[in-house]
Amino acid sequence: MTDELDLEHDGLEQEALEQAAAARPEERPPLELTETALEGLLFVAERPLTRREIASLAGVDRDTVDQRLGDLEVSLAERGIRLVVDGDRVELATAPEAGALVARYVGADAIRLSPASLETLAIVAYRQPVTRSAIERIRGVDSDYTVRSLLHRRLIVELGRSEAPGRPFLYGTAFEFLERFGLTSLTDLPPLDVDVAARLAEEGGEPITEPLPLDTDDVPTEA
């Protein structure tokens, strides 16, 4: 008799779990979005989360999400983990101060960017969205290999296509770029020299006429 009751209990428990998993977001009971809960969610997330996703998961409004993100950002300010906020998307990343030690552990210190890659990456960061031809006009050399290398390392991503003849791809920086250089958003980029800024202003910044669907490589924008 005991075994039958155990089986019945297990069956009811499994049914309840399946119903909870199948419930639509609007049917889920709201949860208290504490600072601790938010930190845990961002810690286990394998990609940047949007504020809308967080609000939907917790069953709270956007204002509550914004408040908790602000609290978490302050709490982590002096910690080894920082909150990276990029427009509507947020994620956790290691603090710049921990970069050398973390890099030694993961072996990233052995993977260095060449001067050509750094130059190309800077052009993309300051003038995105930008085409490869615009990058080459600024640099004065062919940049096909360098762009492909940065794409492979997920430091830049394809944003969409330009209106220019041939509809070339437009490139922008990815979240990995912010993490690699210890930035919380593109607004943290240091100001450019006036002459350099004027030169870059002549190229890039093209409108995206055919945006591409982005998933884990979401593009940072100014916060």
Beta strands, then each sheet from edge to edge (+ up, - down):
strand 1: 49-50
strand 2: 81-86
strand 3: 89-94
strand 4: 130-131
strand 5: 156-161
strand 6: 169-173
strand 7: 210-211
sheet 1: 1+ 3- 2+
sheet 2: 4+ 6- 5+ 7-
end
